[in-house]
Amino acid sequence: MSTRVATPAVLRPDNQLKFVWRMLMTGGCFALFGIGGLLLTAWFHILCLWEKDPHARTESARRVISASFRLFLNVTRRLGVLDYRIHGAQLLREDRGNLVLANHPTLLDYVLLASVMPQCDCVVKRALLDNPYVSGAIRAADYLINAQAEILLKESEKRLRAGDSLLIFPEGTRSRPGDPMKLQRGAANLAVRSACDIRIVHIHCSQLFLSKGSKWYQIPRTKPQFTVEVKARFSAGDFFAGGDQSPALAARRLTRHLAGVLAPENS
């Protein structure tokens, strides 16, 4: 695995023909994602009937999701919709029993990370269970639902102890460009109460693209370049100060630390 980061290329605006092509292909890729989601949902229903072992079923579903995302990202790259680089992907593939905490600037953040995490576990919003394009994948992959806090905390701790690598976006939703980063404390509370390790991931997009409140057709004049940087892994136990063993105080310290390391200016 190389740690060298290449010097960014000079990005030039597309001419009108390339811009129109990229807009059409962006729409086509969104359609492809939706169709793929429906096909995967059908396959996952079959998987649930065919594979009776819940653990084997979950592992199989997560591998299929990861492979599907890799295929989707390769299609978007080949069609010229976007480009992306993931530095340190091997670290994410090797991580076990830890939280993966990332900032959340775009709609594709989960897709990028899950594409290199074949056994990615994730906390998702309850509302996504009503989405026909992704509900089948959520159920088959046995993702955690962000509903009742105490139940979520206990189940998350159980999975971390079992060796799952759990992906969480501490912001809770996509950030709005220009707004200060606001973190929910749930990820920090989970980290300190389970005394797990944390892997920081920073996601950057060169252009304003698929951020909160934007539409798919609001594409930039220059092809967006995604850069994913896998950062250091550290222990949540480091945030207990001296003899102070209060999880609430440790969670506050950890939240302040995360706000610094996940902020765009610290990428």
Residue pairs with C-beta under 8 A, 6 or more apart in sequence:
1 88
1 90
1 91
3 87
3 88
5 87
5 229
6 85
8 206
8 225
11 206
11 207
11 222
11 223
11 225
12 222
13 19
13 221
13 222
14 22
14 221
14 222
14 223
18 80
19 219
19 221
21 80
22 80
22 81
22 219
22 223
23 217
23 219
25 76
25 79
25 80
25 81
26 81
26 216
26 217
26 219
27 216
27 217
28 79
29 72
29 75
29 76
29 79
29 81
30 216
32 72
32 75
33 72
33 133
34 133
36 68
36 72
37 132
37 133
37 134
37 136
37 137
38 132
38 133
40 64
40 65
40 68
40 136
40 137
41 132
41 133
41 134
41 135
41 136
41 137
42 136
43 64
44 61
44 136
44 137
44 139
44 140
45 136
47 57
47 60
47 61
47 140
48 57
48 139
48 140
51 57
51 60
54 142
57 140
58 140
58 141
58 142
59 119
61 137
61 140
61 141
61 142
62 118
62 119
62 120
62 121
62 141
63 118
63 119
65 114
65 120
65 137
65 141
66 114
66 115
66 116
66 117
66 118
66 119
66 120
67 118
69 111
69 112
69 114
69 115
70 115
70 116
72 111
72 115
73 84
73 111
73 112
73 115
76 82
77 83
77 84
80 223
81 223
82 108
82 209
82 223
82 224
82 225
82 226
83 223
83 224
83 225
83 226
84 112
84 225
84 226
84 227
84 228
85 225
85 226
85 227
85 228
86 112
86 116
86 228
86 230
87 227
87 228
87 229
87 230
88 228
88 229
88 230
88 231
89 116
89 228
89 230
91 199
91 230
91 233
92 100
92 113
92 116
92 117
92 165
92 199
92 201
92 230
93 116
93 117
93 118
95 165
95 199
95 233
96 163
96 164
96 165
97 160
97 161
97 162
97 163
97 164
97 165
97 196
97 197
98 160
98 165
98 166
98 196
98 197
98 198
98 199
98 233
99 160
99 165
99 166
99 167
99 168
99 187
99 190
99 191
99 196
99 197
99 198
99 199
99 236
100 113
100 117
100 165
100 166
100 167
100 168
100 198
100 199
100 201
101 168
101 169
101 170
101 187
101 198
101 199
101 200
101 201
101 258
101 262
102 109
102 113
102 167
102 168
102 169
102 200
102 201
102 202
102 203
102 262
103 109
103 169
103 171
103 175
103 181
103 201
103 202
103 203
103 262
103 263
103 264
104 169
104 171
104 173
104 174
104 175
104 203
105 174
105 175
105 177
105 203
105 204
105 205
105 211
105 264
106 174
106 203
106 205
106 209
106 210
106 211
106 226
107 174
107 210
107 211
108 210
108 226
109 169
109 174
109 203
110 122
110 167
110 169
112 203
112 226
112 228
113 120
113 167
113 201
113 203
113 228
114 120
114 122
114 167
117 165
117 167
119 164
119 165
120 165
120 167
121 141
121 142
121 143
121 144
121 159
121 164
121 165
121 166
121 167
122 141
122 143
122 144
122 166
122 167
122 168
123 143
123 144
123 145
123 146
123 152
123 156
123 166
123 167
123 168
124 138
124 143
124 144
124 145
124 146
125 145
125 146
126 145
126 146
126 147
128 134
128 135
128 138
129 135
129 138
129 139
129 145
138 145
144 152
144 155
144 156
144 159
144 166
145 152
146 152
146 186
149 186
152 186
153 189
153 190
153 193
156 166
156 190
156 194
157 190
157 193
157 194
159 166
160 166
160 194
160 196
161 194
165 199
168 186
168 187
168 190
170 183
170 184
170 186
170 187
170 188
170 255
170 258
170 262
171 181
171 182
171 183
171 184
172 184
172 186
173 212
174 211
174 212
175 181
175 211
175 212
176 211
176 212
176 213
177 208
177 211
181 259
181 262
181 263
181 264
183 255
183 258
183 259
183 262
185 251
185 252
185 255
187 258
188 236
188 251
188 252
188 254
188 255
188 258
189 247
189 251
190 196
191 198
191 236
191 251
191 254
192 236
192 237
192 239
192 240
192 247
192 250
192 251
192 254
193 247
194 236
195 235
195 236
195 237
196 235
196 236
197 233
197 234
197 235
197 236
198 233
198 234
198 235
198 236
199 230
199 231
199 232
199 233
200 230
200 231
200 232
200 233
200 234
200 258
200 261
200 262
201 228
201 229
201 230
201 231
202 228
202 229
202 231
202 261
202 262
202 266
202 267
203 226
203 227
203 228
203 229
204 226
204 227
204 228
204 229
204 264
204 267
205 211
205 224
205 225
205 226
205 227
206 222
206 224
206 225
206 226
206 227
207 220
207 222
207 223
207 224
207 225
208 214
208 220
209 219
209 220
209 224
210 216
227 267
229 267
231 261
236 250
236 254
239 250
239 251
239 253
239 254
239 257
240 246
240 250
241 249
241 250
241 253
244 250
260 266
